[in-house]
Amino acid sequence: MAALSSCGGGKKPAAAEETALSPSDSLISVLAEMEKGGKTIFGHHDDPVYGHSWKYEEGRSDVLETSGKYPGMMSWDLGRLELGDSVNLDGVPFDLMRREVLAQNARGGVNTFSWHLYSPGENVDSWNVSDTTIVHRMVNDPAVKALYREQLERLAAWFNSLKTPEGEKVAVIFRPWHEHTGGWFWWGAKNCSVEDYKGLWREMREVFDREGVDNVVWAYSPDRVVSEEQYMERYPGDEYVDVMGTDVYHFNGEEGLETYKADASRSLGIVRKLAGEHGKIAAFTETGLEGVTMPGWYSEVLLPLLKENPVAYAVVWRNAHDKPEHYYVPFKGHPSENDFKKFTNDSIIVMASK
Ligand code: BMA
């Protein structure tokens, strides 16, 4: 992994030079160095493949166009890979995604993946919560479990295929079964038991280990939480997790500001305390204010939160090309452009060089 750049120097962490480590161990060391040094890698979902008013134009990125740098972390989603499809649920071709993952690695950046999958068997999308037996059947019913394992084999093959032209595996973060403390996904707390949820992770790891996946750093990311107990209730176990994160969004602009600040600080505080106790990396795995409706959001809201609660990385969601209101980073000409630049130029924020 080459150098990430930050105003504070952007020196390559010594641990990344370590050759005896597995690909995932090297990435864990890089993330640990970030956290220790009070730096936060900034991430953006689907950043180099489409933006607010463009799609699939090689080299473009809304973050690059507003800040002059690529985000230090690219976020991706593997939904539909489990079906054997060639494009993901938002239309991103998996071959293009792989090329961009390698490009991000070559420029010294990091990649993270979520998975908005379709259920094995019935193929219902992640947000369809009408059937609350899905997870139970995935880990207990032999026929459904076999289908789940097939999905996992496809994912394992994908991760194994992330190799540089020299044949070296590229380490990435994988954040499955996210926001499970909410009720909006069929793997959410309202829709499956604690034991069955943990079973999803167990099965996954068994298949990945069998398939020789050694380049995945595992991230656990509940939605906002009120207590350590809630955070840990469905934690699959230290052997399954490398990164402890949380997803907290800012809703309702100015009106929702205090709620966001309180929820994010509390959740990040819990994450940092537990990550410290469990020897894990702390991260802000998803956040953002849709439409960046507060002009100073990046430098006056997000930045102070990250300074008060240092974490290895913070990721904001996508700038959709086909939904004009659905974006999380300012694009060229947006009123927050300069504020965003101020944020990315801050000494704690880590970007990738061009
Ligand atoms: C959601 C929205 C959807 C998208 C999904 C998966 O937050 O951005 O439009 O399909 O994530 O990327």
Boltz pocket constraint, residues with backbone or C-beta under 6 A from the ligand:
constraints:
  - pocket:
      binder: B
      contacts: [[A, 77], [A, 89], [A, 90], [A, 116], [A, 317], [A, 318]]
      max_distance: 6.0
